[in-house]
Amino acid sequence: MDVFQGLAQGFQVALSLDGILFVLIGVSVGTVIGMIPGLGPITAIAVMIPITYGMDPAIALLLMAGVYYGAAYGGAASSILLNAPGVSEAVATTFDGYPMAKQGKAGKALAVAAIGSFVGGTISVVFLTFFAPLLSKVAVSFGPPEYFALMLLGLTAIASLSEGSTIKALISGVIGLMIATIGIDAQTGTLRFTFGSPHLMEGIDFLVIALGLFALAEVTSLILGRKNKMDDMHNVGSLRLTKEEYKEMGPTMGRQSVLGFLVGVLPGAGGTISSFLGYISEKKLSKKPEEFGKGSIKGVAAPETANNAANNGAFVPLLSLGIPGSGTTAVMLGALIVLGIQPGPLLMTDHPDVFWGVIASMYIGNVFLLILNLPLIPYLSRILLVPRPLLISLVIVFCVIGVYAISFSTFDLYLLLAFGIIGYLMRLLNFPAAPLLLAFILGGMMEQAFRQSLTISNGSLSIFVTSPIAGTMLLLAILSFIVPLIKNRKAAGKENIDKSA
């Protein structure tokens, strides 16, 4: 069966009455889930497993897939309006989305996020349609050395997330790496930095850190800085984009659709890493990098496009190899097995309705999401019209409920408060929070990949050089770290010459 025949069969499934209905339900539920901090698509899909039991497997997967990529759309709303990312993939959206809201451009920021999500989702589905079998082979070729090099390449971009001192950005990154080591060592089973507390044995959840460093820190600064005027927050602004703005974000969305999809194909990478890499790469390519972090349209378009493209890319290893590309697709893998379907190389021939039905539903689902989200923007933006004391209270309630829902542990609430205080102190001392979060995300995966690589090579570091992919990425990592330092020194030298003249 060729691609076009398979796609035609997929559209027969997706465009049936049941198919359209469950895709619509999936993307609608996913959008709402994405807006609420703490829930996330994993929880929603896990709850749906018993509901979908006995359903047609193709229709059941359409529903769960809709929740998955719908949550990526919804996560942008709380990130932009409240600086409280609903899902981990939306953290990078806060960097420029929330500043735009503070400038009275909340409507425009939400429109950019919706359009970027649509473009990233649609382009990545086209790639998924034609290149899934080929890219699955590339995904398999990525072993521990390649993953270590990729994570290291991501870490070298920490300096790019700093608006001021590079040293402070690196210190934040080191703190993030230290936090990532807390818990049970996956390789030896020993406890590390738990200080005798059983609550720290499983480590610290990503959302606890993200909501503390961003949402609670913002709330604290609003409470303690009452003299600061934020009248622009009540000005939602127009959601219309000018031709110049479309031209500005067009190349960004094209690049990040490709990058996000390729990162999503790699098992374990996921939308969170792709959104950070998308933001960082776009900032490095920009002719005006100083605008990032202050309300740049590209700063919203890049992570939103990348994370939606990555979510679709995660279906490549799931459908083609039976290997989950992210935590959410791991739950979906379990759901498929419960439904009597074994994902893998034979899925396309044994169950073409499932394989092609999911792909066809993504075309329809992305259109549904655009139609749903754009008209909702004026209503979502009205959150900013809520009186400031009530808005602060709502953010705190969302954070507490979201964190408590992760593991129903009051200890996590104390951690949330602690990271809120840390985030506020970091703001006072001009330490960027983003490098800490990025290092925390990459740290655990990088350490595990490094140790697995040394186990494979019997302790020889040559394994990172003998692998062409790993060696190339290590070279890029070195260049990524050295080139900005050289540029900064040249810029400082020119300033000294100008002053002396």
C-alpha positions, -999 to 999 in steps of 0.1 A, spaced: 0 0 0 15 34 -10 13 66 10 -17 81 -9 -38 49 -7 -30 46 30 -39 83 36 -72 78 17 -80 49 40 -71 70 70 -94 98 60 -122 73 56 -117 65 93 -111 101 105 -140 116 84 -166 91 96 -192 105 120 -175 87 150 -140 99 138 -150 136 135 -169 135 169 -140 119 188 -113 141 173 -134 171 182 -139 158 218 -102 150 221 -88 184 209 -114 202 231 -105 182 262 -68 186 254 -71 224 251 -88 227 285 -63 202 301 -34 222 288 -47 254 304 -48 239 339 -14 237 355 -6 202 368 -29 180 349 -13 175 315 -21 151 287 -6 121 305 -32 123 333 -61 128 308 -51 99 286 -45 76 316 -81 84 327 -94 76 292 -79 41 290 -109 25 308 -133 47 289 -120 36 255 -120 -1 265 -141 -20 240 -141 9 214 -127 5 179 -89 9 184 -86 34 155 -113 57 170 -98 53 205 -64 63 193 -79 93 175 -94 105 208 -62 101 227 -40 117 200 -64 147 199 -60 152 237 -22 150 232 -17 177 206 -47 197 219 -29 201 253 0 217 235 -23 244 221 -40 250 255 -7 253 275 1 286 258 -29 304 273 -19 302 310 18 308 301 10 340 282 -18 354 305 -6 343 340 31 333 336 19 299 348 27 272 322 -1 246 320 22 220 306 60 216 306 61 222 268 48 258 273 75 270 297 95 286 270 64 305 258 64 325 290 97 341 282 82 364 256 44 356 259 40 371 294 60 403 286 37 408 256 7 405 279 22 430 303 26 454 273 -11 451 264 -5 426 236 -21 395 251 -45 390 222 -17 392 197 5 368 217 -23 343 219 -30 347 181 7 341 174 7 310 196 -24 296 179 -11 302 144 24 289 152 8 258 167 -13 252 136 17 256 113 40 234 133 13 207 137 4 207 100 39 207 86 50 180 110 20 158 100 31 161 63 66 149 74 49 121 94 29 110 64 58 107 40 89 100 61 78 80 92 95 47 81 127 64 71 129 86 102 122 56 125 156 42 113 173 74 122 157 73 157 170 38 163 205 49 153 206 73 183 223 55 211 236 68 245 266 86 230 244 105 205 219 114 233 247 127 255 261 149 227 226 162 220 219 171 256 254 187 259 246 208 228 215 220 245 233 229 277 259 250 258 230 273 249 225 283 285 244 315 279 218 324 252 191 325 279 209 351 299 200 388 294 230 400 314 259 382 330 270 349 314 285 339 347 252 342 365 235 321 337 261 294 341 257 294 379 219 290 374 226 261 351 249 244 376 222 247 403 198 230 378 222 201 372 226 197 410 188 195 415 185 170 387 207 145 407 183 144 437 167 110 442 175 74 435 204 68 411 188 49 382 220 29 376 232 19 410 200 23 431 218 45 457 202 76 473 216 110 464 210 143 482 177 131 497 189 142 532 170 113 547 137 124 534 116 97 517 97 124 498 129 132 477 136 96 467 118 100 434 134 134 428 116 167 422 89 171 396 95 195 367 62 213 373 70 221 409 102 239 398 85 256 368 55 270 387 77 280 416 104 298 396 79 316 372 43 318 385 49 321 423 80 343 418 59 366 396 31 367 422 56 375 449 70 404 429 35 417 423 26 415 460 58 431 472 61 456 444 26 472 448 39 505 436 47 491 402 21 501 377 7 474 355 -21 493 338 -12 477 304 -21 443 318 -58 454 316 -54 463 279 -59 431 261 -51 446 227 -60 435 192 -54 399 181 -48 411 145 -13 407 131 1 430 105 17 419 72 51 428 86 45 406 116 34 377 95 66 381 74 86 382 106 72 350 121 69 331 88 105 319 85 106 312 122 76 289 120 91 271 89 124 264 106 110 254 140 85 230 123 114 210 109 135 213 141 107 204 164 96 174 143 132 160 142 137 164 179 103 148 186 112 118 165 140 110 190 126 87 218 126 106 251 133 141 238 97 154 236 81 188 233 97 204 263 133 200 250 122 210 214 105 242 227 137 253 245 159 244 215 135 262 192 136 294 213 174 293 218 181 286 181 158 314 170 174 338 193 208 329 180 197 333 144 179 366 150 195 399 139 180 415 170 185 389 199 182 417 225 144 418 218 140 382 230 127 381 266 110 415 262 80 406 242 93 393 208 68 378 184 94 353 173 100 344 209 64 332 211 62 316 176 94 296 179 86 274 210 49 271 202 57 259 167 85 236 178 66 219 206 35 211 185 58 197 157 76 176 183 43 161 196 35 149 161 71 137 156 68 115 188 43 93 169 70 82 144 88 58 169 55 49 185 37 38 153 67 26 133 88 9 160 65 5 191 89 27 210 73 57 229 88 90 220 76 108 251 58 101 284 24 107 269 30 83 240 43 57 266 8 58 281 -7 56 246 14 25 239 -1 8 270 -36 18 259 -30 3 224 -18 -30 240 -49 -30 262 -70 -26 230 -52 -56 214 -30 -36 190 8 -41 190 26 -10 177 57 -17 156 69 -23 121 39 -45 113 13 -20 124 11 -4 89 3 -37 72 -17 -54 100 -38 -24 111 -36 2 84 -69 18 97 -51 26 130 -18 38 115 -33 60 87 -64 69 107 -42 87 134 -22 105 108 -53 117 89 -70 128 121 -41 151 128 -48 171 96 -84 175 108 -75 180 144 -52 209 137 -79 227 117 -104 221 146 -79 236 170 -74 267 150 -111 272 146 -116 266 183 -88 287 196 -89 319 175 -125 328 184 -117 320 221 -88 345 223 -109 376 232 -126 356 260 -94 341 273 -78 375 273 -104 388 297 -86 369 325 -64 400 325 -94 422 333 -98 404 366 -89 427 395 -53 423 405 -58 409 441 -82 383 427 -59 374 398 -30 369 422 -52 346 443 -63 326 413 -27 320 402 -18 308 437 -48 285 437 -40 271 402 -4 265 413 -13 247 445 -40 225 429 -17 217 400 13 207 421 -9 187 446 -25 168 418 8 154 407 13 130 436 -11 143 463 18 152 485 19 182 509 57 180 507 55 191 471 36 222 482 65 231 506 89 226 476 66 249 455 69 276 481 107 271 484 112 275 446 88 305 446 111 322 471 142 311 452 127 324 420 120 358 436 155 361 450 169 352 416 150 381 401 163 405 428 199 394 421 194 393 383 200 355 380 181 341 350 157 313 359 155 297 324 190 282 325 182 265 358 151 249 343 168 239 311 197 223 330 173 204 352 155 190 321 186 179 304 207 170 334 192 136 343 190 124 307 226 136 300 240 119 331 223 86 322 234 87 286 270 95 297 272 66 321 255 42 297 281 52 270 310 45 293 295 11 302 293 2 265 329 13 259 343 -1 291 352 33 304 367 47 272 358 83 262 366 76 226 331 64 220 319 100 218 344 107 190 342 75 170 304 80 165 300 104 135 267 118 149 280 123 184 313 137 172 296 163 150 272 174 178 301 177 203 320 199 178 288 220 174 286 222 212 322 234 215 316 260 188 283 271 204 301 278 236 333 294 222 318 316 195 296 338 218 327 343 241 348 355 212 320 379 200 317 393 235 354 399 238 355 416 204 325 438 213 342 447 246 374 455 228 356 478 204 339 496 233 373 502 250 388 515 217 358 539 213 361 552 249 399 558 245 393 576 213 
